[in-house]
């Protein structure tokens, strides 16, 4: 042991909890963690809520904890060590190469869609959004696809307690119509944004379903109006939906 070094027990316990979640690959409650690791329940309570406050963990509606958005971002910074990012990143590159659109991977965190990976390097024309950027959940195609993965009760609760903002003249601010758009995204397996969030910008978003309970993941491709024309939307939509199926199969087999 280095001179002057004093091990911090709380850090050891935090790592134990994170490793347990990684090993079991499912959300866990305070009692489950405490029993499995043989740790004091109040100690586990304080640690997981601190990690939740830091964005390292996220608490679901069932009071069970899972990895938070900050861990995904750190995983990317560490060299694509996250299984999700490592699996999906080649598809982001393919979309960027084939369509010239900027491609993003993101997950839901509360009322935000958080970008955890992106590829926009193939061409000079780029939509600049950085990893870690938090976008409004109630805006654009990505938000609708993330919302489409929630239960009806969860979606209704979000719409009842939050106002829809008019970002552009094309934004939908009618809650009944917006609810229908979420249902359509669920049925179609894709959502399309025709300048609803930013004028002159269009986007596609597809869901990425995994075995991660209470985690909503989406992939979206974004470009300028001249890159995503109404005539080209059907072909581009089918291409992205095919990729969604490929990604999910690959994640299931890993």
SERO-4910 file (N, C-alpha, C, O; in steps of 0.05 Angstrom, whole numbers):
BEGIN
 pado doro    nc1    nc2    nc3   cac1   cac2   cac3    cc1    cc2    cc3    oc1    oc2    oc3
  Unk    A     17    -24      0      0      0      0     18     25      0     37     27     14
  Unk    A     10     45    -16     25     69    -18     24     84      8      4     84     22
  Unk    A     46     98     15     48    114     39     27    136     38     25    150     19
  Unk    A     11    138     60     -9    159     61    -35    152     48    -55    167     50
  Unk    A    -36    129     36    -61    120     22    -80    106     42    -71     89     57
  Unk    A   -105    115     42   -125    102     59   -149     95     42   -162    112     31
  Unk    A   -154     69     40   -176     59     24   -203     69     34   -207     70     58
  Unk    A   -220     77     15   -247     88     23   -268     65     19   -274     58     -3
  Unk    A   -278     55     42   -297     33     40   -322     39     23   -332     21      9
  Unk    A   -332     63     23   -356     70      7   -351     66    -23   -369     58    -37
  Unk    A   -326     72    -31   -319     68    -60   -319     38    -66   -329     30    -87
  Unk    A   -307     22    -48   -307     -7    -52   -336    -18    -55   -341    -34    -73
  Unk    A   -353     -9    -38   -381    -18    -38   -396     -8    -63   -412    -23    -74
  Unk    A   -389     16    -72   -402     26    -97   -394      9   -121   -411      2   -137
  Unk    A   -369      1   -122   -359    -16   -144   -372    -43   -142   -380    -54   -163
  Unk    A   -376    -54   -118   -389    -80   -115   -417    -79   -126   -426    -97   -139
  Unk    A   -431    -57   -120   -459    -54   -130   -460    -52   -160   -477    -65   -173
  Unk    A   -442    -36   -172   -441    -33   -201   -435    -60   -214   -446    -67   -235
  Unk    A   -416    -75   -203   -408   -101   -214   -431   -121   -211   -435   -138   -229
  Unk    A   -446   -119   -190   -469   -137   -187   -490   -132   -208   -501   -151   -220
  Unk    A   -496   -107   -213   -515   -100   -234   -505   -109   -262   -521   -118   -278
  Unk    A   -479   -106   -266   -468   -115   -292   -470   -145   -295   -475   -155   -317
  Unk    A   -465   -159   -273   -465   -188   -274   -493   -200   -277   -497   -218   -293
  Unk    A   -513   -189   -263   -540   -200   -264   -556   -189   -288   -576   -201   -296
  Unk    A   -547   -166   -299   -560   -154   -323   -590   -149   -319   -606   -155   -337
  Unk    A   -597   -139   -296   -625   -132   -291   -627   -112   -268   -608   -111   -251
  Unk    A   -647    -95   -267   -650    -75   -246   -654    -89   -219   -666   -110   -217
  Unk    A   -643    -77   -198   -645    -88   -171   -654    -67   -151   -647    -44   -154
  Unk    A   -669    -76   -131   -677    -58   -110   -657    -58    -87   -638    -74    -86
  Unk    A   -661    -40    -68   -642    -37    -46   -640    -63    -30   -619    -72    -23
  Unk    A   -663    -76    -24   -663   -101     -8   -649   -123    -23   -634   -138    -10
  Unk    A   -653   -125    -49   -640   -146    -65   -609   -143    -64   -594   -162    -61
  Unk    A   -601   -118    -68   -572   -112    -68   -560   -118    -40   -539   -131    -37
  Unk    A   -574   -109    -20   -565   -113      8   -562   -143     14   -542   -151     26
  Unk    A   -582   -158      7   -582   -187     13   -560   -202     -2   -545   -218      9
  Unk    A   -558   -195    -28   -538   -209    -45   -509   -203    -37   -493   -222    -36
  Unk    A   -504   -178    -31   -476   -170    -24   -471   -171      6   -448   -167     15
  Unk    A   -492   -177     21   -489   -178     51   -479   -151     62   -461   -150     78
  Unk    A   -491   -130     52   -485   -103     61   -508    -92     77   -531   -100     72
  Unk    A   -502    -74     95   -523    -61    111   -542    -46     92   -534    -32     73
  Unk    A   -568    -50     97   -589    -39     80   -587     -9     78   -591      3     56
  Unk    A   -583      5    101   -581     34    100   -557     44     85   -557     65     72
  Unk    A   -535     28     86   -511     35     70   -516     33     41   -509     51     25
  Unk    A   -529     11     32   -537      8      4   -556     30     -5   -552     41    -26
  Unk    A   -575     36     12   -594     58      6   -580     84      0   -585     96    -21
  Unk    A   -562     92     17   -547    117     13   -529    117    -11   -527    137    -26
  Unk    A   -517     94    -16   -499     92    -39   -514     93    -66   -507    109    -83
  Unk    A   -536     77    -68   -550     76    -94   -564    103   -100   -566    111   -123
  Unk    A   -573    116    -79   -587    142    -84   -566    164    -91   -572    182   -106
  Unk    A   -542    161    -80   -521    180    -87   -513    175   -116   -509    194   -132
  Unk    A   -510    149   -124   -503    143   -152   -525    151   -171   -519    160   -193
  Unk    A   -550    149   -162   -572    158   -178   -571    189   -182   -576    199   -204
  Unk    A   -565    203   -160   -562    232   -162   -540    241   -181   -541    262   -193
  Unk    A   -519    224   -182   -496    230   -200   -501    221   -229   -484    227   -246
  Unk    A   -523    207   -234   -528    197   -261   -514    171   -267   -515    162   -290
  Unk    A   -501    159   -247   -488    133   -252   -508    111   -251   -505     90   -265
  Unk    A   -529    114   -235   -551     95   -235   -577    111   -240   -578    136   -237
  Unk    A   -598     97   -248   -624    109   -251   -645     91   -238   -645     67   -241
  Unk    A   -663    104   -223   -684     89   -209   -709     88   -227   -719    108   -237
  Unk    A   -719     63   -230   -744     59   -246   -769     63   -230   -767     68   -205
  Unk    A   -792     62   -242   -817     66   -228   -823     45   -207   -839     49   -189
  Unk    A   -809     22   -209   -812      0   -189   -791      3   -166   -788    -16   -151
  Unk    A   -777     26   -165   -757     31   -145   -733     12   -147   -719      6   -127
  Unk    A   -728      2   -171   -705    -15   -176   -685      2   -192   -692     19   -208
  Unk    A   -659     -4   -188   -638     12   -200   -624     -2   -222   -621    -27   -222
  Unk    A   -616     13   -242   -601      3   -265   -580     24   -273   -580     46   -262
  Unk    A   -563     17   -292   -542     35   -301   -555     61   -312   -575     61   -326
  Unk    A   -542     83   -305   -551    109   -315   -536    119   -339   -517    106   -348
  Unk    A   -545    141   -350   -534    152   -375   -505    159   -372   -490    157   -391
  Unk    A   -497    168   -348   -469    176   -345   -449    153   -349   -427    157   -358
  Unk    A   -458    129   -341   -441    106   -345   -437     99   -374   -416     91   -383
  Unk    A   -459    103   -390   -457     98   -419   -437    117   -432   -421    110   -449
  Unk    A   -439    142   -423   -421    163   -434   -392    157   -426   -374    160   -443
  Unk    A   -387    149   -401   -360    142   -392   -350    117   -407   -326    116   -414
  Unk    A   -368     99   -413   -360     75   -428   -351     82   -455   -331     70   -465
  Unk    A   -364    101   -468   -355    109   -494   -328    123   -493   -311    118   -510
  Unk    A   -324    140   -473   -299    154   -470   -276    135   -465   -253    140   -472
  Unk    A   -282    112   -452   -262     92   -446   -254     75   -471   -237     57   -469
  Unk    A   -267     81   -493   -260     66   -517   -280     46   -527   -274     24   -534
  Unk    A   -306     55   -526   -327     38   -536   -329     11   -521   -336     -9   -533
  Unk    A   -323     12   -495   -324    -13   -480   -352    -21   -473   -357    -44   -466
  Unk    A   -371     -3   -475   -399    -11   -470   -408    -30   -491   -404    -25   -515
  Unk    A   -421    -52   -483   -431    -72   -502   -450    -59   -521   -449    -65   -545
  Unk    A   -468    -43   -511   -488    -30   -528   -475    -12   -549   -481    -14   -573
  Unk    A   -457      5   -540   -443     23   -559   -426      8   -578   -425     14   -602
  Unk    A   -411    -12   -568   -394    -27   -586   -410    -41   -608   -400    -44   -630
  Unk    A   -434    -51   -601   -450    -65   -621   -463    -46   -641   -463    -52   -665
  Unk    A   -472    -23   -632   -487     -5   -649   -469     13   -665   -477     22   -687
  Unk    A   -446     20   -655   -429     40   -669   -424     34   -698   -425     52   -715
  Unk    A   -418      9   -706   -414      3   -735   -438     10   -752   -435     17   -775
  Unk    A   -462      7   -740   -486     14   -755   -489     44   -758   -499     54   -779
  Unk    A   -480     59   -738   -480     89   -741   -461     97   -764   -467    115   -780
  Unk    A   -438     83   -765   -419     89   -787   -431     82   -814   -428     97   -834
  Unk    A   -445     59   -815   -458     51   -841   -479     71   -850   -480     79   -873
  Unk    A   -495     80   -831   -516    100   -838   -503    126   -848   -512    137   -869
  Unk    A   -482    134   -835   -469    159   -843   -456    156   -871   -458    175   -887
  Unk    A   -445    133   -876   -432    129   -902   -452    126   -925   -449    138   -946
  Unk    A   -474    111   -920   -493    106   -941   -513    128   -946   -522    132   -969
  Unk    A   -520    143   -925   -541    163   -928   -531    192   -927   -546    210   -934
  Unk    A   -506    195   -917   -495    222   -912   -509    236   -889   -505    261   -886
  Unk    A   -525    222   -874   -538    234   -851   -521    230   -826   -506    211   -824
  Unk    A   -524    248   -807   -512    244   -781   -528    224   -765   -552    225   -765
  Unk    A   -514    205   -752   -527    184   -738   -521    185   -708   -498    190   -700
  Unk    A   -542    180   -692   -539    183   -663   -551    159   -648   -571    147   -658
  Unk    A   -540    152   -626   -551    132   -608   -557    146   -581   -540    161   -571
  Unk    A   -581    141   -571   -588    155   -546   -606    138   -528   -619    119   -538
  Unk    A   -608    146   -503   -625    132   -484   -641    153   -469   -634    177   -467
  Unk    A   -664    144   -458   -681    163   -443   -670    166   -414   -663    146   -401
  Unk    A   -670    190   -405   -664    196   -377   -684    217   -367   -681    241   -372
  Unk    A   -705    207   -354   -726    226   -345   -740    238   -369   -750    223   -386
  Unk    A   -740    264   -371   -753    278   -393   -733    287   -414   -737    306   -428
  Unk    A   -710    273   -415   -690    279   -435   -682    255   -451   -684    232   -442
  Unk    A   -673    260   -476   -660    239   -492   -631    246   -492   -623    268   -501
  Unk    A   -614    228   -482   -586    234   -478   -570    219   -500   -572    195   -503
  Unk    A   -553    234   -515   -537    223   -536   -513    208   -523   -498    220   -507
  Unk    A   -510    182   -529   -488    167   -517   -467    159   -538   -446    149   -532
  Unk    A   -474    163   -564   -454    157   -585   -464    171   -611   -488    177   -614
  Unk    A   -446    177   -629   -453    190   -654   -432    185   -675   -409    179   -669
  Unk    A   -440    188   -700   -422    188   -723   -432    209   -743   -454    207   -753
  Unk    A   -415    228   -748   -422    249   -768   -397    258   -783   -396    280   -792
  Unk    A   -377    240   -785   -351    248   -795   -346    242   -825   -326    251   -835
  Unk    A   -365    229   -838   -360    221   -866   -361    244   -885   -349    243   -907
  Unk    A   -376    265   -879   -381    286   -898   -378    313   -885   -380    315   -860
  Unk    A   -374    334   -901   -371    361   -891   -397    372   -879   -396    388   -860
  Unk    A   -420    363   -889   -446    372   -880   -453    356   -855   -458    332   -856
  Unk    A   -454    369   -831   -458    355   -806   -480    369   -790   -484    393   -792
  Unk    A   -493    353   -774   -511    364   -753   -497    361   -727   -493    339   -717
  Unk    A   -488    383   -716   -471    382   -692   -486    379   -666   -500    397   -657
  Unk    A   -485    355   -655   -495    349   -628   -475    331   -615   -467    311   -627
  Unk    A   -466    338   -591   -444    324   -579   -454    301   -560   -476    302   -550
  Unk    A   -437    281   -556   -442    260   -537   -446    272   -509   -430    289   -501
  Unk    A   -467    264   -496   -474    275   -470   -495    297   -471   -506    305   -451
  Unk    A   -500    306   -496   -521    327   -499   -548    316   -492   -555    293   -499
  Unk    A   -564    332   -478   -591    323   -469   -612    339   -485   -613    363   -483
  Unk    A   -628    324   -499   -649    336   -516   -676    333   -503   -680    313   -488
  Unk    A   -695    351   -508   -722    348   -496   -735    322   -506   -735    315   -530
  Unk    A   -746    307   -487   -760    282   -494   -785    287   -511   -792    272   -529
  Unk    A   -799    309   -504   -824    316   -518   -818    333   -542   -829    355   -545
  Unk    A   -800    323   -559   -794    338   -584   -781    319   -604   -764    303   -597
  Unk    A   -790    321   -629   -777    306   -650   -781    276   -650   -795    265   -633
  Unk    A   -769    263   -670   -773    234   -674   -761    217   -652   -774    198   -644
  Unk    A   -737    224   -643   -724    208   -622   -741    207   -597   -744    185   -585
  Unk    A   -752    229   -589   -768    229   -565   -793    212   -568   -800    198   -549
  Unk    A   -806    213   -591   -830    197   -595   -823    167   -594   -839    151   -584
  Unk    A   -801    159   -606   -793    131   -606   -786    122   -578   -793     99   -570
  Unk    A   -773    138   -562   -767    131   -534   -793    129   -518   -796    110   -502
  Unk    A   -811    147   -522   -837    147   -508   -853    122   -517   -868    111   -501
  Unk    A   -850    114   -542   -866     91   -552   -858     65   -538   -873     45   -540
  Unk    A   -836     65   -524   -827     41   -510   -837     40   -481   -832     20   -466
  Unk    A   -851     60   -472   -862     61   -445   -890     50   -445   -902     46   -466
  Unk    A   -900     43   -421   -927     34   -419   -947     57   -424   -939     80   -422
  Unk    A   -972     51   -430   -992     71   -434   -995     89   -410   -998    114   -412
  Unk    A   -993     77   -386   -996     93   -361   -973    113   -358   -977    136   -350
  Unk    A   -949    104   -365   -925    122   -362   -927    145   -382   -921    168   -375
  Unk    A   -935    139   -407   -938    160   -427   -959    180   -419   -955    204   -420
  Unk    A   -982    170   -409  -1004    188   -401   -995    206   -378  -1001    229   -377
  Unk    A   -980    194   -359   -970    210   -336   -952    232   -346   -954    255   -336
  Unk    A   -934    226   -365   -916    247   -375   -931    269   -389   -925    293   -386
  Unk    A   -951    261   -406   -966    281   -421   -984    298   -403   -987    322   -408
  Unk    A   -995    286   -382  -1012    301   -364   -996    322   -348  -1006    344   -343
  Unk    A   -972    315   -341   -957    332   -323   -936    350   -337   -921    365   -324
  Unk    A   -936    350   -364   -917    367   -378   -930    379   -403   -947    367   -416
  Unk    A   -923    404   -409   -933    418   -432   -917    412   -457   -893    407   -455
  Unk    A   -930    412   -479   -916    409   -505   -908    436   -515   -924    455   -516
  Unk    A   -883    439   -522   -872    465   -531   -872    467   -561   -866    448   -575
  Unk    A   -878    491   -571   -877    496   -599   -849    505   -607   -843    529   -605
  Unk    A   -832    486   -616   -805    492   -624   -804    505   -652   -788    523   -657
  Unk    A   -822    496   -670   -824    507   -697   -854    508   -704   -871    498   -690
  Unk    A   -860    520   -727   -889    520   -736   -900    492   -740   -924    488   -740
  Unk    A   -882    472   -744   -891    445   -749   -894    428   -723   -902    405   -725
  Unk    A   -887    439   -701   -888    424   -675   -917    418   -668   -935    434   -672
  Unk    A   -922    394   -658   -948    386   -649   -951    393   -620   -935    384   -603
  Unk    A   -970    410   -613   -975    418   -585  -1002    408   -574  -1009    415   -552
  Unk    A  -1016    393   -591  -1041    381   -582  -1035    353   -570  -1025    336   -583
  Unk    A  -1041    350   -544  -1033    326   -530  -1047    300   -542  -1034    279   -542
  Unk    A  -1072    303   -550  -1085    279   -562  -1072    271   -588  -1068    247   -593
  Unk    A  -1065    290   -604  -1052    284   -630  -1024    274   -624  -1014    256   -638
  Unk    A  -1010    285   -604   -983    276   -598   -984    247   -588   -966    231   -594
  Unk    A  -1005    241   -572  -1008    213   -562  -1011    194   -586  -1000    172   -586
  Unk    A  -1026    203   -606  -1030    186   -630  -1003    182   -645   -998    161   -656
  Unk    A   -987    203   -646   -961    201   -659   -943    181   -645   -928    166   -658
  Unk    A   -944    180   -618   -929    161   -603   -939    132   -609   -923    114   -612
  Unk    A   -965    129   -610   -977    103   -616   -969     94   -644   -963     71   -649
  Unk    A   -968    113   -663   -960    107   -690   -931     98   -691   -924     80   -706
  Unk    A   -914    112   -676   -885    104   -675   -883     76   -665   -866     60   -674
  Unk    A   -899     69   -645   -898     42   -634   -907     21   -655   -895      0   -657
  Unk    A   -928     27   -669   -939      9   -689   -921      6   -713   -917    -16   -723
  Unk    A   -909     28   -722   -893     29   -746   -864     20   -741   -850     12   -760
  Unk    A   -855     23   -716   -826     17   -711   -808     39   -721   -784     34   -724
  Unk    A   -819     63   -725   -803     85   -735   -819    111   -730   -843    111   -731
  Unk    A   -805    133   -726   -817    159   -725   -802    178   -744   -778    175   -747
  Unk    A   -816    197   -755   -804    215   -774   -810    244   -765   -833    251   -759
  Unk    A   -789    260   -765   -791    288   -756   -788    306   -781   -766    306   -793
  Unk    A   -809    319   -789   -807    338   -812   -807    366   -802   -826    381   -802
  Unk    A   -783    374   -792   -778    401   -782   -796    408   -758   -805    431   -756
  Unk    A   -800    389   -741   -816    393   -717   -800    405   -694   -811    420   -677
  Unk    A   -774    398   -693   -758    407   -671   -740    431   -679   -737    450   -664
  Unk    A   -728    429   -703   -711    451   -713   -719    456   -742   -720    437   -758
  Unk    A   -724    481   -749   -731    488   -777   -708    481   -796   -685    487   -790
  Unk    A   -715    468   -818   -695    460   -838   -682    433   -833   -667    423   -849
  Unk    A   -689    421   -810   -677    395   -802   -698    373   -801   -720    377   -789
  Unk    A   -692    351   -813   -711    328   -813   -696    304   -801   -671    303   -800
  Unk    A   -711    284   -791   -699    261   -778   -716    237   -779   -741    238   -781
  Unk    A   -703    214   -777   -716    188   -773   -707    178   -746   -684    183   -737
  Unk    A   -724    163   -732   -715    150   -707   -727    122   -706   -750    118   -713
  Unk    A   -711    103   -696   -720     75   -693   -714     66   -665   -694     74   -653
  Unk    A   -731     48   -654   -725     37   -627   -704     15   -629   -702      1   -649
  Unk    A   -689     12   -607   -671    -10   -604   -680    -25   -578   -675    -16   -556
  Unk    A   -693    -47   -582   -703    -63   -559   -681    -82   -549   -669    -96   -565
  Unk    A   -676    -82   -524   -656    -99   -512   -668   -114   -488   -691   -111   -482
  Unk    A   -651   -130   -475   -660   -144   -450   -656   -127   -426   -658   -136   -403
  Unk    A   -650   -101   -430   -646    -83   -407   -674    -73   -398   -685    -55   -411
  Unk    A   -684    -83   -376   -710    -75   -367   -710    -45   -359   -690    -35   -348
  Unk    A   -732    -31   -365   -735     -3   -358   -715     15   -372   -710     37   -363
  Unk    A   -703      6   -394   -685     23   -409   -696     27   -437   -702      8   -452
  Unk    A   -699     52   -445   -709     59   -471   -686     70   -488   -672     89   -481
  Unk    A   -682     57   -511   -659     64   -529   -669     70   -557   -688     58   -566
  Unk    A   -657     90   -569   -665     97   -597   -640    104   -614   -620    113   -603
  Unk    A   -643     99   -639   -623    107   -659   -636    127   -677   -659    122   -686
  Unk    A   -624    150   -682   -636    168   -701   -616    179   -721   -592    183   -715
  Unk    A   -626    185   -745   -610    195   -767   -622    223   -774   -646    226   -779
  Unk    A   -604    242   -776   -613    270   -779   -599    283   -803   -575    279   -808
  Unk    A   -614    299   -817   -603    314   -840   -619    338   -846   -640    344   -834
  Unk    A   -609    353   -866   -623    377   -875   -646    369   -893   -648    347   -903
  Unk    A   -664    388   -897   -688    383   -912   -681    372   -940   -696    355   -950
  Unk    A   -660    383   -952   -653    374   -979   -642    345   -979   -641    332  -1000
  Unk    A   -633    335   -956   -623    308   -954   -645    288   -949   -642    264   -957
  Unk    A   -666    296   -936   -689    279   -930   -713    290   -944   -728    306   -932
  Unk    A   -717    281   -968   -740    291   -984   -764    273   -980   -761    249   -972
  Unk    A   -788    283   -985   -812    267   -981   -812    243  -1000   -823    222   -993
  Unk    A   -800    246  -1023   -799    224  -1042   -780    202  -1033   -785    178  -1039
  Unk    A   -759    209  -1018   -740    190  -1010   -746    177   -983   -733    158   -975
  Unk    A   -766    187   -968   -772    178   -941   -779    148   -940   -769    134   -923
  Unk    A   -796    138   -958   -803    109   -956   -779     91   -958   -777     72   -942
  Unk    A   -761     96   -977   -737     78   -980   -719     81   -956   -709     61   -946
  Unk    A   -714    105   -946   -697    110   -923   -709     97   -898   -694     86   -881
  Unk    A   -735     98   -895   -749     87   -872   -745     56   -872   -739     45   -851
  Unk    A   -749     43   -894   -746     14   -895   -718      6   -889   -713    -14   -875
  Unk    A   -698     21   -899   -670     15   -893   -665     16   -864   -652     -2   -853
  Unk    A   -674     37   -850   -669     40   -822   -684     19   -805   -673      9   -785
  Unk    A   -708     12   -813   -723     -9   -798   -709    -36   -800   -709    -52   -782
  Unk    A   -697    -41   -824   -682    -66   -827   -658    -67   -809   -651    -87   -797
  Unk    A   -644    -44   -806   -621    -42   -788   -630    -46   -759   -615    -59   -744
  Unk    A   -653    -36   -752   -663    -40   -725   -665    -69   -718   -657    -78   -696
  Unk    A   -676    -85   -736   -679   -114   -732   -652   -127   -730   -648   -144   -713
  Unk    A   -633   -119   -747   -606   -131   -746   -592   -125   -719   -579   -143   -708
  Unk    A   -594   -100   -710   -581    -92   -685   -593   -108   -662   -578   -118   -645
  Unk    A   -619   -111   -661   -632   -125   -639   -624   -155   -639   -620   -167   -617
  Unk    A   -622   -167   -662   -613   -195   -664   -584   -198   -654   -578   -217   -640
  Unk    A   -568   -179   -662   -540   -180   -653   -537   -176   -623   -521   -190   -611
  Unk    A   -552   -157   -612   -551   -153   -583   -561   -178   -568   -551   -185   -547
  Unk    A   -581   -191   -579   -593   -215   -566   -573   -238   -567   -574   -255   -549
  Unk    A   -556   -239   -587   -538   -262   -590   -512   -257   -575   -497   -277   -570
  Unk    A   -506   -232   -567   -480   -226   -554   -481   -236   -525   -461   -232   -510
***
